[in-house]
Amino acid sequence: MAPAGNLAASLRQDCPGLEVRDRPEELIPYSFDGTATLQQLPAAVVFPQSTDQVSAVLREASRKKIPVVTRGSGTGLSGGSVPVAGGIVLCLAKMDKILEVDPANLTLRAESGAITGAINEAAEKAGLFYPPDPGSMKISTIGGNVAENSGGLRGLKYGVTRDYVIQGWPAS
């Protein structure tokens, strides 16, 4: 595994415009999630703003055999976004756009960093209802909700996140 300094420098060089954090004080907040009992310091945290940047980071990590853990807001309670020691945290929080709301087809497309509350509001404005309501709705991301299959109180009646995700949706 590449030393942290070399990894960060390599990421900055190979992924122009990518925000890369690698100082210890910058890494600590990304070393745990809502559990706070599981903790592991990554070598670097990156904040892509496009799928091209995500691809570049993943190519670099694959080439150097460095583990990658994705992360949104880090509100999960299962350790799902806790990094692997010496790995990369791929924080998708800056990829936060709601791309399309289509009331006729009862669908909404969003980037994984979109805040769940914003998803809910966009659905409501279009006359739709997005049932999953995790307690962290105001700060959790939709990508994290999908990864962790979040629910909330309404999950008992309406189901959880997986019940509202269309698999194999064509990317645009």
Contact map, one row per residue, 1 for C-alpha under 8 A:
1110000000000000000000000000000000000000000000000000000000000001110000000000000000000100000000000000000000000000000000000000000000000000000000000000000000000000000000000000
1111011000000000000000000000000000000000000000000000000000000001010000000000000000000000000000000000000000000000000000000000000000000000000000000000000000000000000000000000
1111111000000000000000000000000000000000001000000000000000000000000000000000000000000100000000000000000000000000000000000000000000000000000000000000000000000000000000000000
0111111100000000000001000000000000000000001100000000000000000000000000000000000000000100000000000000000000000000000000000000000000000000000000000000000000000000000000000000
0011111110000000000001000000000000000000000000000000000000000000000000000000000000000000000000000000000000000000000000000000000000000000000000000000000000000000000000000000
0111111111000000000000000000000000000000000000000000000000000000000000000000000000000000000000000000000000000000000000000000000000000000000000000000000000000000000000000000
0111111111100000000000000000000000000000001100000000000000000000000000000000000000000000000000000000000000000000000000000000000000000000000000000000000000000000000000000000
0001111111110000000111000000000000000000001100000000000000000000000000000000000000000000000000000000000000000000000000000000000000000000000000000000000000000000000000000000
0000111111111000000000000000000000000000000000000000000000000000000000000000000000000000000000000000000000000000000000000000000000000000000000000000000000000000000000000000
0000011111111100000000000000000000000000000000000000000000000000000000000000000000000000000000000000000000000000000000000000000000000000000000000000000000000000000000000000
0000001111111110010100000000000000000000000000000000000010010000000000000000000000000000000000000000000000000000000000000000000000000000000000000000000000000000000000000000
0000000111111111111100000000000000000000000000000000000000000000000000000000000000000000000000000000000000000000000000000000000000000000000000000000000000000000000000000000
0000000011111111000000000000000000000000000000000000000000000000000000000000000000000000000000000000000000000000000000000000000000000000000000000000000000000000000000000000
0000000001111111000000000000000000000000000000000000000100010000000000000000000000000000000000000000000000000000000000000000000000000000000000000000000000000000000000000000
0000000000111111110000000000000000000000000000000000100110000000000000000000000000000000000000000000000000000000000000000000000000000000000000000000000000000000000000000000
0000000000011111110000000000000000000000000000000000000000000000000000000000000000000000000000000000000000000000000000000000000000000000000000000000000000000000000000000000
0000000000010011111000000000000000000000000000000000000000000000000000000000000000000000000000000000000000000000000000000000000000000000000000000000000000000000000000000000
0000000000110011111100000000000000000000000001111000100000000000000000000000000000000000000000000000000000000000000000000000000000000000000000000000000000000000000000000000
0000000000010000111110000000000000000000000001110000000000000000000000000000000000000000000000000000000000000000000000000000000000000000000000000000000000000000000000000000
0000000100110000011111000000000000000000000111100000000000000000000000000000000000000000000000000000000000000000000000000000000000000000000000000000000000000000000000000000
0000000100000000001111100110000000000000000111000000000000000000000000000000000000000000000000000000000000000000000000000000000000000000000000000000000000000000000000000000
0001100100000000000111110110000000000000001110000000000000000000000000000000000000000000000000000000000000000000000000000000000000000000000000000000000000000000000000000000
0000000000000000000011111110000000000000000000000000000000000000000000000000000000000000000000000000000000000000000000000000000000000000000000000000000000000000000000000000
0000000000000000000001111111000000000000000000000000000000000000000000000000000000000000000000000000000000000000000000000000000000000000000000000000000000000000000000000000
0000000000000000000000111111100000000000000000000000000000000000000000000000000000000000000000000000000000000000000000000000000000000000000000000000000000000000000000000000
0000000000000000000011111111110000000000000000000000000000000000000000000000000000000000000000000000000000000000000000000000000000000000000000000000000000000000000000000000
0000000000000000000011111111111000000000111110000000000000000000000000000000000000000000000000000000000000000000000000000000000000000000000000000000000000000000000000000000
0000000000000000000000011111111100000000100000000000000000000000000000000000000000000000000000000000000000000000000000000000000000000000000000000000000000000000000000000000
0000000000000000000000001111111100000000000000000000000000000000000000000000000000000000000000000000000000000000000000000000000000000000000000000000000000000000000000000000
0000000000000000000000000111111110000000110010000000000000000000000000000100000001100000100000000000000000000000000000000000000000000000000000000000000000000000000000000000
0000000000000000000000000011111110000011110000000000000000000000000000000000000001100000000000000000000000000000000000000000000000000000000000000000000000000000000000000000
0000000000000000000000000001111111111111000000000000000000000000000000000100001011100000000000000000000000000000000000000000000000000000000000000000000000000000000000000000
0000000000000000000000000000011111110110000000000000000000000000000000000111101111000000000000000000000000000000000000000000000000000000000000000000000000000000000000000000
0000000000000000000000000000000111110000000000000000000000000000000000000111111000000000000000000000000000000000000000000000000000000000000000000000000000000000000000000000
0000000000000000000000000000000111111100000000000000000000000000000000000001111000000000000000000000000000000000000000000000000000000000000000000000000000000000000000000000
0000000000000000000000000000000111111110000000000000000000000000000000000000000000000000000000000000000000000000000000000000000000000000000000000000000000000000000000000000
0000000000000000000000000000000100111110000000000000000000000000000000000000000000000000000000000000000000000000000000000000000000000000000000000000000000000000000000000000
0000000000000000000000000000000110111111000000000000000000000000000000000000001001000000000000000000000000000000000000000000000000000000000000000000000000000000000000000000
0000000000000000000000000000001110011111100000000000000000000000000000000000000001100000000000000000000000000000000000000000000000000000000000000000000000000000000000000000
0000000000000000000000000000001100000111110000000000000000000000000000000000000001111000000000000000000000000000000000000000000000000000000000000000000000000000000000000000
0000000000000000000000000011011000000011111000000000000000000000000000000000000000111100000000000000000000000000000000000000000000000000000000000000000000000000000000000000
0000000000000000000000000010011000000001111110000000000000000000000000000000000000111111100000000000000000000000000000000000000000000000000000000000000000000000000000000000
0011001100000000000001000010000000000000111110000000000000000000000000000000000000001111000000000000000000000000000000000000000000000000000000000000000000000000000000000000
0001001100000000000111000010000000000000011111000000000000000000000000000000000000000111100000000000000000000000000000000000000000000000000000000000000000000000000000000000
0000000000000000000111000010010000000000011111100000000000000000000000000000000000000001111000000000000000000000000000000000000000000000000000000000000000000000000000000000
0000000000000000011110000000000000000000000111110000000000000000000000000000000000000001111000000000000000000000000000000000000000000000000000000000000000000000000000000000
0000000000000000011100000000000000000000000011111000000000000000000000000000000000000000011111000000000000000000000000000000000000000000000000000000000000000000000000000000
0000000000000000011000000000000000000000000001111110110000000000000000000000000000000000011101100000000000000000000000000000000000000000000000000000000000000000000000000000
0000000000000000010000000000000000000000000000111110110000000000000000000000000000000000000101100000000000000000000000000000000000000000000000000000000000000000000000000000
0000000000000000000000000000000000000000000000011111110000000000000000000000000000000000000000100000000000000000000000000000000000000000000000000000000000000000000000000000
0000000000000000000000000000000000000000000000011111111000000000000000000000000000000000000000000000000000000000000000000000000000000000000000000000000000000000000000000000
0000000000000000000000000000000000000000000000000111111100000000000000000000000000000000000000000000000000000000000000000000000000000000000000000000000000000000000000000000
0000000000000010010000000000000000000000000000011111111110000000000000000000000000000000000000000000000000000000000000000000000000000000000000000000000000000000000000000000
0000000000000000000000000000000000000000000000011111111111000000000000000000000000000000010000000000000000000000000000000000000000000000000000000000000000000000000000000000
0000000000000000000000000000000000000000000000000011111111100000000000000000000000000000000000000000000000000000000000000000000000000000000000000000000000000000000000000000
0000000000000110000000000000000000000000000000000001111111110000000000000000000000000000000000000000000000000000000000000000000000000000000000000000000000000000000000000000
0000000000100010000000000000000000000000000000000000111111111000000000000000000000000000000000000000000000000000000000000000000000000000000000000000000000000000000000000000
0000000000000000000000000000000000000000000000000000011111111100000100000000000000000000000000000000000000000000000000000000000000000000000000000000000000000000000000000000
0000000000000000000000000000000000000000000000000000001111111110000000000000000000000000000000000000000000000000000000000000000000000000000000000000000000000000000000000000
0000000000100100000000000000000000000000000000000000000111111111000000000000000000000000000000000000000000000000000000000000000000000000000000000000000000000000000000000000
0000000000000000000000000000000000000000000000000000000011111111111100000000000000000001000000000000000000000000000000000000000000000000000000000000000000000000000000000000
0000000000000000000000000000000000000000000000000000000001111111111000000000000000000000000000000000000000000000000000000000000000000000000000000000000000000000000000000000
0000000000000000000000000000000000000000000000000000000000111111110000000000000000000000000000000000000000000000000000000000000000000000000000000000000000000000000000000000
1100000000000000000000000000000000000000000000000000000000011111110000000000000000000000000000000000000000000000000000000000000000000000000000000000000000000000000000000000
1000000000000000000000000000000000000000000000000000000000001111111000000000000000000000000000000000000000000000000000000000000000000000000000000000000000000000000000000000
1100000000000000000000000000000000000000000000000000000000001111111100000000000000000111000000000000000000000000000000000000000000000000000000000000000000000000000000000000
0000000000000000000000000000000000000000000000000000000000001100111110000000000000010111000000000000000000000000000000000000000000000000000000000000000000000000000000000000
0000000000000000000000000000000000000000000000000000000001001000011111000000000000110011110000000000000000000000000000000000000000000000000000000000000000000000000000000000
0000000000000000000000000000000000000000000000000000000000000000001111100000000011110011110000000000000000000000000000000000000000000000000000000000000000000000000000000000
0000000000000000000000000000000000000000000000000000000000000000000111110000000010000000111100000000000000000000000000000000000000000000000000000000000000000000000000000000
0000000000000000000000000000000000000000000000000000000000000000000011111100000010000000111110000000000000000000000000000000000000000000000000010000000000000000000000000000
0000000000000000000000000000000000000000000000000000000000000000000001111100000000000000001110000000000000000001100000000000000000000000000110110000000000000000000000000000
0000000000000000000000000000000000000000000000000000000000000000000000111110000000000000000010000000000000000000000000000000000000000000001110010000000000000000000000000000
0000000000000000000000000000010111000000000000000000000000000000000000111111000010000000000000000000000000000000000000000000000000000000000100010000000000000000000000000000
0000000000000000000000000000000011000000000000000000000000000000000000001111100000000000000000000000000000000000000000000000000000000001001100000000000000000000000000000000
0000000000000000000000000000000011100000000000000000000000000000000000000111111110000000000000000000000000000000000000000000000000000000000000010001000000000000000000000000
0000000000000000000000000000000011100000000000000000000000000000000000000011111100000000000000000000000000000000000000000000000000000000000000000000000000000000000000000000
0000000000000000000000000000000001100000000000000000000000000000000000000001111100000000000000000000000000000000000000000000000000000000000000000000000000000000000000000000
0000000000000000000000000000000111100100000000000000000000000000000000000001111111000000000000000000000000000000000000000000000000000000000000000000000000000000000000000000
0000000000000000000000000000000010000000000000000000000000000000000000000001111111000000000000000000000000000000000000000000000000000000000000000001000000000000000000000000
0000000000000000000000000000000110000000000000000000000000000000000011100101001111100000000000000000000000000000000000000000000000000000000000000000000000000000000000000000
0000000000000000000000000000011110000111000000000000000000000000000010000000001111110000000000000000000000000000000000000000000000000000000000000000000000000000000000000000
0000000000000000000000000000011100000011110000000000000000000000000110000000000011111011100000000000000000000000000000000000000000000000000000000000000000000000000000000000
0000000000000000000000000000000000000001110000000000000000000000001110000000000001111111000000000000000000000000000000000000000000000000000000000000000000000000000000000000
0000000000000000000000000000000000000001111000000000000000000000000000000000000000111110000000000000000000000000000000000000000000000000000000000000000000000000000000000000
1011000000000000000000000000000000000000111100000000000000000000011000000000000000011111000000000000000000000000000000000000000000000000000000000000000000000000000000000000
0000000000000000000000000000000000000000011100000000000000000000011110000000000000111111100000000000000000000000000000000000000000000000000000000000000000000000000000000000
0000000000000000000000000000000000000000011111000000000000001000011110000000000000110111110000000000000000000000000000000000000000000000000000000000000000000000000000000000
0000000000000000000000000000010000000000010111000000000000000000000111100000000000100011111000000000000000000000000000000000000000000000000000000000000000000000000000000000
0000000000000000000000000000000000000000000011110000010000000000000111100000000000000001111100000000000000000000000000000000000000000000000000000000000000000000000000000000
0000000000000000000000000000000000000000000011110000000000000000000001110000000000000000111111000000000000000000000000000000000000000000000000000000000000000000000000000000
0000000000000000000000000000000000000000000000111000000000000000000001110000000000000000011111110000000000000001100000000000000000000000000000000000000000000000000000000000
0000000000000000000000000000000000000000000000100000000000000000000000111000000000000000001111110000000000000001110000000000000000000000000010000000000000000000000000000000
0000000000000000000000000000000000000000000000111000000000000000000000000000000000000000001111110000000000000000100000000000000000000000000000000000000000000000000000000000
0000000000000000000000000000000000000000000000011100000000000000000000000000000000000000000111111000000000000011110000000000000000000000000000000000000000000000000000000000
0000000000000000000000000000000000000000000000000000000000000000000000000000000000000000000111111100000000000111111000000000000000000000000000000000000000000000000000000000
0000000000000000000000000000000000000000000000000000000000000000000000000000000000000000000000111110000000000110110000000000000000000000000000000000000000000000000000000000
0000000000000000000000000000000000000000000000000000000000000000000000000000000000000000000000011111100000011110010000100000000000000000000000000000000000000000000000000000
0000000000000000000000000000000000000000000000000000000000000000000000000000000000000000000000001111100000011110000000000000000000000000000000000000000000000000000000000000
0000000000000000000000000000000000000000000000000000000000000000000000000000000000000000000000000111110000011100000000000000000000000000000000000000000000000000000000000000
0000000000000000000000000000000000000000000000000000000000000000000000000000000000000000000000000111111000111000000000000110010000000000000000000000000000000000000000000000
0000000000000000000000000000000000000000000000000000000000000000000000000000000000000000000000000001111111110000000000000000010000000000000000000000000000000000000000000000
0000000000000000000000000000000000000000000000000000000000000000000000000000000000000000000000000000111111100000000000000000011100000000000000000000000000000000000000000000
0000000000000000000000000000000000000000000000000000000000000000000000000000000000000000000000000000011111100000000000000000000000000000000000000000000000000000000000000000
0000000000000000000000000000000000000000000000000000000000000000000000000000000000000000000000000000011111100000000000000000000000000000000000000000000000000000000000000000
0000000000000000000000000000000000000000000000000000000000000000000000000000000000000000000000000000011111110000000000000000000100000000000000000000000000000000000000000000
0000000000000000000000000000000000000000000000000000000000000000000000000000000000000000000000000000111111111000000000000000000000000000000000000000000000000000000000000000
0000000000000000000000000000000000000000000000000000000000000000000000000000000000000000000000000111110001111100000000000010000000000000000000000000000000000000000000000000
0000000000000000000000000000000000000000000000000000000000000000000000000000000000000000000000000111100000111110000000000000000000000000000000000000000000000000000000000000
0000000000000000000000000000000000000000000000000000000000000000000000000000000000000000000000011111000000011111010000100000000000000000000000000000000000000000000000000000
0000000000000000000000000000000000000000000000000000000000000000000000000000000000000000000000111110000000001111110000000000000000000000000001100000000000000000000000000000
0000000000000000000000000000000000000000000000000000000000000000000000010000000000000000000110110000000000000111110000000000000000000000000011110000000000000000000000000000
0000000000000000000000000000000000000000000000000000000000000000000000010000000000000000000111111000000000000011111000000000000000000000000011100000000000000000000000000000
0000000000000000000000000000000000000000000000000000000000000000000000000000000000000000000010111100000000000111111101100000000000000000000011100000000000000000000000000000
0000000000000000000000000000000000000000000000000000000000000000000000000000000000000000000000010000000000000000111111100000000000000000111111000000000000000000000000000000
0000000000000000000000000000000000000000000000000000000000000000000000000000000000000000000000000000000000000000011111110000000000000000111111001000000000000000000000000000
0000000000000000000000000000000000000000000000000000000000000000000000000000000000000000000000000000000000000000001111111000000000000000111100000000000000000000000000000000
0000000000000000000000000000000000000000000000000000000000000000000000000000000000000000000000000000000000000000011111111100000000000000010000000000000000000000000000000000
0000000000000000000000000000000000000000000000000000000000000000000000000000000000000000000000000100000000000100011111111110000001000000000001000000000000000000000000000000
0000000000000000000000000000000000000000000000000000000000000000000000000000000000000000000000000000000000000000000111111111000011000000000000000000000000000000000000000000
0000000000000000000000000000000000000000000000000000000000000000000000000000000000000000000000000000000000000000000011111111100000000000000000000000000000000000000000000000
0000000000000000000000000000000000000000000000000000000000000000000000000000000000000000000000000000100000000000000001111111110000000000000000000000000000000000000000000000
0000000000000000000000000000000000000000000000000000000000000000000000000000000000000000000000000000100000010000000000111111111111000000000000000000000000000000000000000000
0000000000000000000000000000000000000000000000000000000000000000000000000000000000000000000000000000000000000000000000011111111111000000000000000000000000000000000000000000
0000000000000000000000000000000000000000000000000000000000000000000000000000000000000000000000000000000000000000000000001111111100000000000000000000000000000000000000000000
0000000000000000000000000000000000000000000000000000000000000000000000000000000000000000000000000000111000000000000000000111111100000000000000000000000000000000000000000000
0000000000000000000000000000000000000000000000000000000000000000000000000000000000000000000000000000001000000000000000000011111110000000000000000000000000000000000000000000
0000000000000000000000000000000000000000000000000000000000000000000000000000000000000000000000000000001001000000000000000011111111000000000000000000000000000000000000000000
0000000000000000000000000000000000000000000000000000000000000000000000000000000000000000000000000000000000000000000000010011001111100000000000000000000000000000000000000000
0000000000000000000000000000000000000000000000000000000000000000000000000000000000000000000000000000000000000000000000110011000111110000000000000000000000000000000000000000
0000000000000000000000000000000000000000000000000000000000000000000000000000000000000000000000000000000000000000000000000000000011111000000000000000000001100111000000000000
0000000000000000000000000000000000000000000000000000000000000000000000000000000000000000000000000000000000000000000000000000000001111100000000000000011111100111100000000000
0000000000000000000000000000000000000000000000000000000000000000000000000000000000000000000000000000000000000000000000000000000000111110100000000000011111100000000000000000
0000000000000000000000000000000000000000000000000000000000000000000000000000000000000000000000000000000000000000000000000000000000011111100000000000011110000000000000000000
0000000000000000000000000000000000000000000000000000000000000000000000000000000000000000000000000000000000000000000000000000000000001111100000000000000100000000000000000000
0000000000000000000000000000000000000000000000000000000000000000000000000010000000000000000000000000000000000000000000000000000000000111111100000000000000000000000000000000
0000000000000000000000000000000000000000000000000000000000000000000000000000000000000000000000000000000000000000001110000000000000001111111110000000000000000000000000000000
0000000000000000000000000000000000000000000000000000000000000000000000000000000000000000000000000000000000000000001111000000000000000001111100000000000000000000000000000000
0000000000000000000000000000000000000000000000000000000000000000000000001010000000000000000000000000000000000000001110000000000000000001111110000000000000000000000000000000
0000000000000000000000000000000000000000000000000000000000000000000000011110000000000000000000000000000000000000001110000000000000000001111111011000000000000000000000000000
0000000000000000000000000000000000000000000000000000000000000000000000011000000000000000000010000000000000000001111100000000000000000000101111111000000000000000000000000000
0000000000000000000000000000000000000000000000000000000000000000000000000000000000000000000000000000000000000011111100100000000000000000000111111100000000000000000000000000
0000000000000000000000000000000000000000000000000000000000000000000000010000000000000000000000000000000000000011110000000000000000000000000011111110000000000000000000000000
0000000000000000000000000000000000000000000000000000000000000000000000111101000000000000000000000000000000000001000000000000000000000000000111111111000000000000000000000000
0000000000000000000000000000000000000000000000000000000000000000000000000000000000000000000000000000000000000000000100000000000000000000000111111111111000000000100000000000
0000000000000000000000000000000000000000000000000000000000000000000000000000000000000000000000000000000000000000000000000000000000000000000001111111110000000000110010000000
0000000000000000000000000000000000000000000000000000000000000000000000000000000000000000000000000000000000000000000000000000000000000000000000111111100000000000000000000000
0000000000000000000000000000000000000000000000000000000000000000000000000001000100000000000000000000000000000000000000000000000000000000000000011111110000000000000000000000
0000000000000000000000000000000000000000000000000000000000000000000000000000000000000000000000000000000000000000000000000000000000000000000000001111111000000001110000000000
0000000000000000000000000000000000000000000000000000000000000000000000000000000000000000000000000000000000000000000000000000000000011100000000001101111100000001100000000000
0000000000000000000000000000000000000000000000000000000000000000000000000000000000000000000000000000000000000000000000000000000000011100000000001000111111100011100000000000
0000000000000000000000000000000000000000000000000000000000000000000000000000000000000000000000000000000000000000000000000000000000011110000000000000011111110001000000000000
0000000000000000000000000000000000000000000000000000000000000000000000000000000000000000000000000000000000000000000000000000000000011100000000000000001111110000000000000000
0000000000000000000000000000000000000000000000000000000000000000000000000000000000000000000000000000000000000000000000000000000000111000000000000000001111111110000000000000
0000000000000000000000000000000000000000000000000000000000000000000000000000000000000000000000000000000000000000000000000000000000111000000000000000001111111111000000000000
0000000000000000000000000000000000000000000000000000000000000000000000000000000000000000000000000000000000000000000000000000000000000000000000000000000111111110000000000000
0000000000000000000000000000000000000000000000000000000000000000000000000000000000000000000000000000000000000000000000000000000000000000000000000000000001111110000000000000
0000000000000000000000000000000000000000000000000000000000000000000000000000000000000000000000000000000000000000000000000000000000110000000000000000000001111111000000000000
0000000000000000000000000000000000000000000000000000000000000000000000000000000000000000000000000000000000000000000000000000000000110000000000000000001001111111111000000000
0000000000000000000000000000000000000000000000000000000000000000000000000000000000000000000000000000000000000000000000000000000000110000000000000000111100100111111100000000
0000000000000000000000000000000000000000000000000000000000000000000000000000000000000000000000000000000000000000000000000000000000010000000000001100111000000011111110000000
0000000000000000000000000000000000000000000000000000000000000000000000000000000000000000000000000000000000000000000000000000000000000000000000000100100000000011111110000000
0000000000000000000000000000000000000000000000000000000000000000000000000000000000000000000000000000000000000000000000000000000000000000000000000000000000000011111110000000
0000000000000000000000000000000000000000000000000000000000000000000000000000000000000000000000000000000000000000000000000000000000000000000000000000000000000001111111000000
0000000000000000000000000000000000000000000000000000000000000000000000000000000000000000000000000000000000000000000000000000000000000000000000000100000000000000111111100000
0000000000000000000000000000000000000000000000000000000000000000000000000000000000000000000000000000000000000000000000000000000000000000000000000000000000000000000111111000
0000000000000000000000000000000000000000000000000000000000000000000000000000000000000000000000000000000000000000000000000000000000000000000000000000000000000000000011111000
0000000000000000000000000000000000000000000000000000000000000000000000000000000000000000000000000000000000000000000000000000000000000000000000000000000000000000000001111100
0000000000000000000000000000000000000000000000000000000000000000000000000000000000000000000000000000000000000000000000000000000000000000000000000000000000000000000001111110
0000000000000000000000000000000000000000000000000000000000000000000000000000000000000000000000000000000000000000000000000000000000000000000000000000000000000000000000011111
0000000000000000000000000000000000000000000000000000000000000000000000000000000000000000000000000000000000000000000000000000000000000000000000000000000000000000000000001111
0000000000000000000000000000000000000000000000000000000000000000000000000000000000000000000000000000000000000000000000000000000000000000000000000000000000000000000000000111
